[in-house]
């Protein structure tokens, strides 16, 4: 009986000591996914540096000029550098808003009618812009800026009639715009704004002869105030095989 009583007391003591043990994760709603997201949200503090001479020319052109065209194959950092410069201009107070536009053109495969409201329908087409913004700003800041209208993501079809002043405007995948559409977009430029058009004239999803990026670039290249930066396979920063494949495809 005495031994049983001793065992009972030891169990009581162990239970009381367990109550004094501090939890491993102080917050009750902590999860590994949340910690991973917080780690990703800190990525935006890293400075973006050019990985090639032509990329540096692009970054310098964006700093100095109001309209810049960045042409080159996939993986050369056109969109990412434009987004990074847009975020930099916003955070330093050079502009008050960021406006991102992209044509809603499918890459050779029709998905049919997509469900949801306008934002949900456009989300698949604008995903690359969201990815670049998330890496530069973090998930929480991006959501807050989108809600406040500081960052606006709009399809090309909704840009007509607007004047974009004190904005940093990025027109992504411009090779999927017609000549008339690009002309319309360029004439949206207002005071104290910067506009960057990115695209690959050789990778359009439109029918032959419809894309206007190549023609627009040739015409604007004659203007000293509108630099046309042409990136090549040597500027690709993705997997080395991307550059190798593009030389034969």
C-alpha positions in Angstrom: 0.0 0.0 0.0 2.9 2.3 0.8 4.5 1.6 -2.5 1.3 2.4 -4.4 1.0 5.7 -2.5 4.6 6.5 -3.5 3.9 5.8 -7.1 0.8 8.0 -7.0 2.8 10.9 -5.5 5.5 10.6 -8.2 2.8 10.8 -10.9 1.3 13.8 -9.3 4.7 15.5 -9.1 5.5 14.7 -12.7 2.1 16.2 -13.7 2.7 19.4 -11.8 6.2 19.8 -13.3 4.7 19.2 -16.8 2.4 22.2 -16.2 5.5 24.4 -15.6 7.1 23.4 -18.9 7.1 26.2 -21.4 5.6 25.4 -24.8 8.0 25.0 -27.7 6.0 27.4 -29.9 4.7 30.4 -27.8 1.9 31.2 -30.2 -1.0 28.8 -30.4 -1.5 29.4 -34.1 2.1 28.9 -35.1 2.8 26.6 -38.0 5.9 25.7 -40.1 4.1 27.2 -43.2 3.8 30.5 -41.4 7.4 30.6 -40.4 8.4 29.8 -44.0 6.2 32.6 -45.3 7.8 35.1 -42.8 11.2 34.0 -44.1 10.1 34.6 -47.6 8.7 38.0 -46.7 12.2 39.2 -45.7 13.6 38.6 -49.2 12.6 42.0 -50.4 15.4 43.7 -48.4 18.0 42.2 -50.8 19.4 44.6 -53.3 18.9 43.7 -57.0 22.1 43.7 -59.0 22.6 43.2 -62.7 24.0 39.8 -63.7 25.2 41.1 -67.1 26.3 44.2 -68.9 23.1 44.5 -70.8 21.0 44.1 -67.7 23.0 46.9 -66.2 22.2 49.0 -69.3 18.5 48.3 -68.7 18.6 49.3 -65.1 20.5 52.5 -66.0 18.1 53.3 -68.7 15.1 52.9 -66.4 16.8 55.3 -63.9 17.4 58.0 -66.6 14.6 57.8 -69.1 10.8 58.0 -68.9 10.0 55.3 -71.5 12.1 52.1 -71.9 11.7 49.0 -74.0 13.3 45.8 -72.8 13.3 43.1 -75.5 14.8 39.7 -75.2 14.2 35.9 -74.8 12.7 34.2 -71.8 14.7 34.2 -68.6 16.7 37.4 -69.2 15.2 39.2 -66.2 13.1 41.7 -68.1 10.0 41.6 -66.0 11.8 41.0 -62.7 14.2 44.0 -63.2 11.2 46.2 -64.2 9.3 45.2 -61.1 12.3 45.7 -58.9 12.8 49.2 -60.2 9.1 49.9 -59.8 9.2 48.9 -56.1 12.4 50.9 -55.6 10.8 54.0 -57.1 7.8 53.6 -54.9 9.8 53.1 -51.7 12.0 56.1 -52.4 9.1 58.4 -53.1 9.8 59.0 -56.8 6.3 57.7 -57.7 3.1 57.4 -55.8 1.7 54.3 -57.4 2.7 51.2 -59.5 0.5 50.2 -62.4 1.1 46.8 -64.0 -0.6 45.7 -67.2 -0.5 42.5 -69.2 -2.5 41.3 -72.1 -4.9 38.4 -71.3 -3.7 36.1 -74.0 -3.5 32.4 -73.6 -0.3 30.6 -74.6 -1.7 28.5 -77.4 -4.2 26.7 -75.2 -7.8 27.8 -74.6 -9.0 27.4 -71.1 -12.6 28.4 -71.9 -14.7 30.6 -69.6 -13.1 31.0 -66.2 -15.3 31.2 -63.1 -15.4 34.1 -60.6 -15.3 37.9 -60.7 -12.9 40.0 -62.9 -10.0 39.6 -60.6 -10.4 35.9 -60.3 -10.6 35.5 -64.1 -7.5 37.6 -64.6 -5.4 35.9 -61.9 -3.9 33.1 -64.1 -2.7 35.7 -66.6 -1.2 38.0 -64.0 0.4 35.4 -61.9 4.0 36.2 -63.0 3.5 39.8 -61.9 2.2 38.7 -58.5 5.2 36.4 -58.1 7.7 39.1 -58.8 5.9 41.6 -56.5 5.7 39.0 -53.7 9.4 38.4 -53.8 10.2 42.1 -53.6 7.5 43.2 -51.1 6.4 40.1 -49.2 2.9 38.7 -49.0 1.5 41.0 -46.3 2.8 44.2 -47.8 1.6 43.3 -51.3 -1.9 42.5 -50.1 -2.1 45.8 -48.2 -0.8 47.8 -51.2 -3.2 46.1 -53.5 -6.1 46.8 -51.1 -5.1 50.5 -50.8 -4.7 51.0 -54.6 -1.0 51.8 -54.3 -0.3 48.9 -56.6 -2.8 48.3 -59.5 -2.8 45.3 -61.8 -5.0 45.8 -64.8 -5.5 44.1 -68.2 -4.5 46.0 -71.3 -8.1 46.3 -72.4 -8.9 48.5 -69.4 -6.1 51.1 -70.0 -7.8 53.2 -72.8 -8.7 56.8 -71.8 -6.4 56.9 -68.7 -3.6 59.4 -67.9 -1.0 57.8 -65.7 0.8 60.5 -63.8 3.3 60.0 -60.9 3.2 56.3 -61.6 5.7 53.6 -62.5 4.0 51.6 -65.3 5.2 48.2 -66.4 3.7 46.6 -69.6 4.6 43.0 -69.5 4.4 40.4 -72.4 4.1 43.3 -74.9 4.7 40.9 -77.7 1.1 39.8 -77.3 -0.2 43.3 -78.0 -1.1 44.6 -81.4 0.5 47.8 -82.8 -2.6 49.8 -81.9 -2.7 48.5 -78.4 1.0 49.4 -77.7 0.5 52.8 -79.2 -2.5 53.3 -76.9 -0.5 52.2 -73.9 2.5 54.5 -74.7 0.2 57.5 -75.0 -1.1 56.9 -71.4 2.1 58.3 -70.0 1.6 61.3 -67.7 3.8 63.7 -65.8 6.6 62.4 -63.6 6.0 58.8 -64.7 8.2 56.0 -65.9 6.9 53.3 -68.4 8.8 50.1 -69.1 7.6 47.7 -71.9 8.9 44.1 -71.8 8.6 41.4 -74.3 10.1 38.9 -76.7 9.1 39.6 -80.3 10.1 36.0 -81.2 7.7 34.4 -78.7 4.3 35.9 -79.5 1.0 34.0 -78.9 -0.8 36.0 -81.5 -1.3 35.0 -85.1 1.7 35.8 -87.5 1.9 39.5 -88.4 -0.5 40.7 -85.6 2.1 41.5 -82.8 3.2 45.1 -82.9 6.2 45.0 -80.6 8.8 44.5 -83.3 7.5 47.4 -85.4 7.1 49.7 -82.4 10.6 49.0 -81.2 12.1 49.7 -84.7 10.3 53.1 -84.8 11.1 54.2 -81.3 14.7 53.2 -81.6 15.2 56.3 -83.7 14.4 58.5 -80.7 17.2 59.4 -78.4 15.0 59.7 -75.4 13.4 56.2 -75.7 16.1 53.5 -75.2 15.4 50.1 -76.6 17.5 47.6 -74.7 17.9 44.3 -76.5 18.9 41.3 -74.2 20.2 38.1 -75.7 20.8 34.4 -74.7 24.0 35.5 -72.8 21.8 37.5 -70.4 19.6 34.5 -69.4 19.7 33.9 -65.6 17.6 30.8 -65.5 18.9 27.2 -65.9 21.9 27.1 -68.3 19.9 24.7 -70.5 17.4 27.5 -71.3 20.1 29.5 -73.2 21.3 26.3 -74.9 17.8 25.3 -76.1 17.0 28.8 -77.3 19.9 28.7 -79.7 18.4 25.7 -81.6 14.7 26.2 -81.1 
